Amino acid sequence: MKATIKDVARAAGVSPSTVSRALHDSPRISEKVRERVKQAAKELDFHPNQMAKSLVSRKTRIVGIVFPGDVSKSLGNPFYPSLLQGLGRAAGERRYHLLLVTGGGEVSAEEASRQAVDSGYVSGLVLLAAEDVPTRDPGVPVVVIGHPRDEAGWHYVDNDNVAAGRAATRHLLAHGHRRILLLGYDRRYIFTVDRRLGYEQALGEEGIPVRREWIATSRPIRDPEAGEELAAVFRAGDRPTAAVCMDDALAIGLTGLLKGMGLEVPGDVSIVSFNNTDAGKYHIPALTSYEIDPYRLGMIAMHLMADVLKGVADAPRSIEVPFTLIERDSVAGAPASE
């Protein structure tokens, strides 16, 4: 039978807590007692639990992955499973383990992060949303996936979402569209704020005024009442002939709303979206979408965290992952009436 810490304590004539401190070379234990405990452990072939050793030293090979909001909702978005795959691949390569840290309910992501750090289990945190950066030092290294509002002092990995929003809008402008709607803006999420800025920049470069009523949140796709408000925009005589959607799910929802109105994509309304999901690929029409590469975002973030923990990335670093346009069937030339 495998020896336990209590067996070592009996053999050495000390308490189990003294055994733990002695085996971890605590200065609170005399040299004489430490040697007696270590000799008893050797004779009994006792090996301390690695996790227990880690909790004492505060150095584990576990990194906390902090989800934004409700994890069940997050995992319903294809972006996050792909991100986790990239994190897991890099963690395996660097011999780290991942611990999922979630908020939800009355517990914020920051509070959940603090609890994980206080438990002693994690040596670092990877935040999956820039909106959840701690307001105070969490006590362990942090890598953010996303662009923090105040980037000073943070390690982070992201796409250039301003450039992405500008590129998506320019793609529609190049097809002759000048009446372009933006769907999915939410000021709580920095990536949508950045893409809106890029959208407005692209319109401004062509001398096209921004119409505030054509900057819509994701609510119209989920809420029938708000959906009717969006439908009213497309019923107007000078309706949008194109839309930039923040992700493929919104683009698919918009396609359904338009179809219910007798409008076809791309014959009546062209759509460009983001995330390049399988759902968008096999949708009819197949979506023209930007690949933002969440798998690579995850891999780079985990490698950066491993470098920080190793001490080879002391100064805050920002790493940009490029995006790529995948052209399919949801974009056509602007209607002749535009």
C-alpha positions as CSV (number, residue, x, y, z in Angstrom):
1,M,0.0,0.0,0.0
2,K,1.3,3.5,-0.9
3,A,2.6,5.4,2.1
4,T,0.7,8.5,3.2
5,I,1.8,11.8,4.8
6,K,0.4,10.4,8.1
7,D,2.6,7.4,7.8
8,V,5.7,9.6,7.5
9,A,4.5,11.8,10.4
10,R,4.2,8.7,12.7
11,A,7.6,7.4,11.6
12,A,9.3,10.8,12.2
13,G,7.3,11.5,15.4
14,V,5.9,14.8,14.1
15,S,2.5,16.1,12.8
16,P,1.4,15.9,9.2
17,S,1.6,19.6,8.8
18,T,5.3,19.5,10.0
19,V,6.0,16.8,7.4
20,S,4.6,19.1,4.6
21,R,6.6,22.0,5.8
22,A,9.8,20.0,6.2
23,L,9.5,18.4,2.7
24,H,9.1,21.9,1.2
25,D,12.1,23.2,3.2
26,S,10.2,25.7,5.2
27,P,12.5,27.9,7.3
28,R,10.0,27.4,10.2
29,I,11.3,23.8,10.6
30,S,14.7,23.1,12.1
31,E,17.3,21.4,10.1
32,K,17.3,18.5,12.4
33,V,13.6,17.9,12.1
34,R,13.8,18.4,8.3
35,E,16.4,15.7,8.0
36,R,14.5,13.3,10.2
37,V,11.3,13.8,8.1
38,K,13.1,13.4,4.8
39,Q,14.8,10.2,6.0
40,A,11.4,8.8,7.0
41,A,9.9,9.7,3.7
42,K,12.8,8.1,1.8
43,E,12.5,4.9,3.8
44,L,8.7,4.7,3.2
45,D,9.1,5.7,-0.5
46,F,6.8,8.6,0.0
47,H,6.5,11.2,-2.7
48,P,4.5,14.4,-2.1
49,N,1.5,15.1,-4.2
50,Q,2.7,17.4,-7.0
51,M,-0.4,19.7,-6.7
52,A,0.2,20.1,-3.0
53,K,3.8,21.1,-3.7
54,S,2.6,23.6,-6.3
55,L,0.1,25.2,-3.8
56,V,2.9,25.7,-1.3
57,S,5.3,27.2,-3.9
58,R,2.6,29.1,-5.6
59,K,4.0,27.9,-8.9
60,T,1.7,25.5,-10.8
61,R,1.7,24.6,-14.5
62,I,-1.9,25.6,-14.7
63,V,-3.3,28.6,-16.5
64,G,-6.8,29.9,-15.9
65,I,-8.9,30.6,-19.0
66,V,-11.4,33.3,-18.1
67,F,-14.6,33.2,-20.1
68,P,-16.7,36.4,-20.6
69,G,-20.2,36.3,-19.0
70,D,-22.2,33.1,-19.1
71,V,-19.9,30.2,-20.3
72,S,-22.8,28.3,-21.8
73,K,-23.6,31.2,-24.1
74,S,-20.0,31.7,-25.0
75,L,-19.5,28.1,-26.0
76,G,-22.6,28.5,-28.3
77,N,-20.5,30.9,-30.4
78,P,-18.1,28.9,-32.7
79,F,-15.4,31.5,-32.0
80,Y,-14.8,30.3,-28.5
81,P,-14.5,26.5,-29.1
82,S,-11.9,27.2,-31.8
83,L,-10.1,29.6,-29.5
84,L,-10.0,26.9,-26.8
85,Q,-8.6,24.4,-29.3
86,G,-5.7,26.8,-30.1
87,L,-5.1,27.4,-26.4
88,G,-5.1,23.6,-25.7
89,R,-2.7,22.8,-28.5
90,A,-0.2,25.4,-27.3
91,A,-0.6,24.4,-23.7
92,G,0.2,20.8,-24.6
93,E,3.3,21.9,-26.5
94,R,4.5,24.0,-23.5
95,R,3.4,21.3,-20.9
96,Y,0.8,23.4,-19.2
97,H,-2.7,22.6,-18.1
98,L,-5.8,24.7,-18.5
99,L,-8.4,25.5,-15.9
100,L,-11.7,27.1,-17.1
101,V,-12.7,30.1,-15.0
102,T,-16.2,31.4,-15.4
103,G,-18.4,34.1,-13.9
104,G,-22.1,34.3,-14.5
105,G,-25.0,35.2,-12.3
106,E,-23.9,37.6,-9.6
107,V,-20.2,36.6,-10.0
108,S,-18.3,38.8,-12.4
109,A,-15.4,37.5,-14.5
110,E,-13.0,39.6,-12.4
111,E,-14.3,38.1,-9.2
112,A,-14.1,34.6,-10.6
113,S,-10.5,35.4,-11.7
114,R,-9.7,36.7,-8.2
115,Q,-11.1,33.5,-6.6
116,A,-9.0,31.3,-9.0
117,V,-5.8,33.2,-8.1
118,D,-6.6,33.2,-4.3
119,S,-7.1,29.4,-4.5
120,G,-3.4,29.0,-5.5
121,Y,-4.3,26.8,-8.4
122,V,-3.3,29.1,-11.3
123,S,0.0,30.7,-12.2
124,G,-1.5,32.9,-14.8
125,L,-4.7,34.0,-16.5
126,V,-5.7,34.3,-20.1
127,L,-8.8,36.5,-20.5
128,L,-11.0,35.8,-23.5
129,A,-12.5,39.2,-23.6
130,A,-10.7,42.6,-23.3
131,E,-13.7,44.0,-21.5
132,D,-12.9,41.9,-18.5
133,V,-9.4,43.2,-17.8
134,P,-9.0,43.5,-14.0
135,T,-9.3,46.9,-12.4
136,R,-6.5,45.9,-10.0
137,D,-3.4,43.7,-10.1
138,P,-4.6,40.1,-9.9
139,G,-1.3,38.9,-8.5
140,V,-0.4,36.7,-11.5
141,P,0.6,37.4,-15.1
142,V,-2.3,38.1,-17.5
143,V,-2.6,37.8,-21.3
144,V,-5.7,39.3,-22.9
145,I,-7.3,38.1,-26.1
146,G,-8.7,41.3,-27.5
147,H,-7.6,44.9,-27.4
148,P,-7.9,46.5,-23.9
149,R,-9.3,50.0,-23.8
150,D,-6.2,51.0,-21.9
151,E,-3.5,48.8,-23.5
152,A,-0.7,50.2,-21.3
153,G,0.8,47.4,-19.1
154,W,-1.1,44.5,-20.7
155,H,0.1,41.6,-22.8
156,Y,-2.6,41.1,-25.5
157,V,-3.3,39.3,-28.8
158,D,-5.9,40.6,-31.3
159,N,-6.9,41.3,-34.8
160,D,-6.8,44.9,-36.1
161,N,-10.5,45.3,-35.8
162,V,-10.5,48.9,-37.0
163,A,-8.8,47.7,-40.2
164,A,-11.2,44.8,-40.4
165,G,-14.3,47.0,-40.3
166,R,-12.8,49.3,-42.9
167,A,-11.9,46.4,-45.2
168,A,-15.4,44.9,-45.0
169,T,-17.0,48.2,-45.8
170,R,-14.6,48.9,-48.6
171,H,-15.4,45.5,-50.1
172,L,-19.0,46.5,-50.4
173,L,-18.1,50.0,-51.7
174,A,-15.9,48.3,-54.4
175,H,-19.1,46.5,-55.6
176,G,-20.8,49.9,-56.0
177,H,-22.8,49.9,-52.8
178,R,-23.1,53.3,-51.0
179,R,-26.1,52.5,-48.7
180,I,-24.5,50.2,-46.2
181,L,-25.9,49.1,-42.8
182,L,-23.8,47.9,-39.9
183,L,-25.3,45.1,-37.8
184,G,-24.1,43.9,-34.3
185,Y,-22.7,47.0,-32.8
186,D,-22.5,46.9,-29.0
187,R,-20.4,49.5,-27.1
188,R,-19.8,47.0,-24.3
189,Y,-17.5,45.0,-26.6
190,I,-14.4,46.7,-27.9
191,F,-14.1,44.7,-31.1
192,T,-17.5,46.0,-32.2
193,V,-16.5,49.6,-31.3
194,D,-13.3,49.2,-33.4
195,R,-15.1,47.7,-36.4
196,R,-17.7,50.5,-36.3
197,L,-14.8,53.0,-36.4
198,G,-13.4,51.3,-39.4
199,Y,-16.9,51.2,-41.1
200,E,-17.3,55.0,-40.5
201,Q,-13.7,55.7,-41.8
202,A,-14.4,53.8,-45.0
203,L,-17.7,55.7,-45.6
204,G,-16.0,59.0,-44.8
205,E,-13.2,58.3,-47.3
206,E,-15.9,58.1,-50.0
207,G,-17.8,61.2,-48.7
208,I,-20.7,59.1,-47.6
209,P,-22.4,60.4,-44.4
210,V,-23.0,58.0,-41.5
211,R,-26.6,57.3,-40.8
212,R,-27.1,56.6,-37.1
213,E,-30.3,54.6,-37.8
214,W,-28.2,52.2,-39.9
215,I,-26.0,51.3,-37.0
216,A,-27.9,48.4,-35.4
217,T,-27.3,46.2,-32.4
218,S,-27.7,42.4,-32.5
219,R,-31.1,42.8,-30.7
220,P,-33.2,42.9,-33.9
221,I,-32.2,39.3,-34.8
222,R,-33.2,38.0,-31.3
223,D,-36.2,40.3,-30.5
224,P,-39.3,40.3,-32.8
225,E,-40.2,43.9,-31.8
226,A,-36.7,45.2,-32.5
227,G,-36.7,43.0,-35.7
228,E,-39.7,45.0,-36.9
229,E,-37.7,48.2,-36.4
230,L,-34.9,46.8,-38.6
231,A,-37.4,45.6,-41.2
232,A,-38.8,49.1,-41.4
233,V,-35.3,50.3,-42.4
234,F,-35.3,47.9,-45.3
235,R,-38.9,48.8,-46.3
236,A,-37.9,52.5,-46.9
237,G,-37.4,53.8,-50.4
238,D,-33.8,54.5,-49.8
239,R,-33.1,51.3,-47.9
240,P,-29.7,49.8,-47.4
241,T,-28.5,47.7,-50.3
242,A,-25.7,46.0,-48.3
243,A,-24.8,45.2,-44.7
244,V,-21.6,44.5,-42.7
245,C,-22.5,42.0,-39.9
246,M,-20.3,41.5,-36.9
247,D,-20.5,37.7,-37.2
248,D,-21.9,34.9,-39.4
249,A,-24.8,34.1,-37.0
250,L,-26.1,37.7,-37.4
251,A,-25.6,37.5,-41.1
252,I,-27.7,34.3,-41.3
253,G,-30.4,35.9,-39.1
254,L,-30.5,39.0,-41.3
255,T,-30.8,36.8,-44.4
256,G,-33.9,35.1,-42.8
257,L,-35.4,38.5,-41.9
258,L,-34.9,39.8,-45.4
259,K,-36.3,36.7,-47.0
260,G,-39.5,37.1,-44.9
261,M,-39.8,40.5,-46.5
262,G,-39.3,39.2,-50.0
263,L,-35.8,40.5,-50.4
264,E,-33.0,38.2,-51.6
265,V,-29.3,38.0,-50.7
266,P,-27.4,39.1,-52.7
267,G,-29.8,40.2,-55.4
268,D,-31.4,42.9,-53.3
269,V,-29.0,43.1,-50.3
270,S,-25.3,42.1,-50.2
271,I,-23.8,40.9,-46.9
272,V,-20.3,40.7,-45.6
273,S,-19.7,39.1,-42.1
274,F,-16.9,37.9,-39.8
275,N,-15.7,34.6,-38.3
276,N,-15.9,32.3,-41.4
277,T,-17.9,29.6,-39.7
278,D,-19.0,26.3,-41.2
279,A,-22.6,27.5,-40.7
280,G,-21.8,30.5,-43.0
281,K,-19.9,28.3,-45.4
282,Y,-22.9,26.0,-46.0
283,H,-25.6,28.6,-45.7
284,I,-27.6,29.5,-48.8
285,P,-26.2,31.8,-50.1
286,A,-22.7,30.9,-48.8
287,L,-21.5,33.9,-46.8
288,T,-18.6,36.1,-47.8
289,S,-16.8,36.3,-44.5
290,Y,-13.6,37.4,-42.9
291,E,-11.5,34.7,-41.3
292,I,-10.1,36.1,-38.0
293,D,-8.4,32.9,-37.0
294,P,-9.5,32.3,-33.4
295,Y,-7.4,29.0,-33.3
296,R,-4.3,31.0,-34.0
297,L,-5.3,33.7,-31.6
298,G,-5.5,31.0,-28.9
299,M,-2.2,29.4,-29.8
300,I,-0.3,32.7,-29.8
301,A,-1.9,33.8,-26.5
302,M,-0.9,30.6,-24.8
303,H,2.7,30.7,-26.1
304,L,2.9,34.3,-24.9
305,M,1.7,33.3,-21.5
306,A,4.3,30.5,-21.3
307,D,7.0,33.0,-22.2
308,V,5.8,35.4,-19.5
309,L,5.8,32.7,-16.9
310,K,9.2,31.6,-18.0
311,G,10.5,35.2,-17.6
312,V,11.4,35.9,-21.3
313,A,8.6,38.4,-22.0
314,D,8.7,40.9,-19.2
315,A,7.7,44.1,-21.1
316,P,4.1,44.2,-22.2
317,R,3.7,42.8,-25.7
318,S,0.9,43.1,-28.3
319,I,0.7,40.6,-31.1
320,E,-1.6,41.1,-34.1
321,V,-3.1,38.2,-36.0
322,P,-4.0,39.0,-39.6
323,F,-7.5,38.5,-41.0
324,T,-8.4,37.2,-44.5
325,L,-11.4,37.7,-46.7
326,I,-13.1,34.5,-47.9
327,E,-15.3,35.5,-50.9
328,R,-18.4,33.4,-51.5
329,D,-21.9,34.1,-52.8
330,S,-23.5,36.8,-50.5
331,V,-22.1,39.8,-52.3
332,A,-23.1,41.1,-55.7
333,G,-23.0,44.5,-57.5
334,A,-25.3,47.2,-56.2
335,P,-28.8,47.3,-57.8
336,A,-29.0,49.7,-60.7
337,S,-31.3,52.0,-58.8
338,E,-28.6,52.9,-56.2
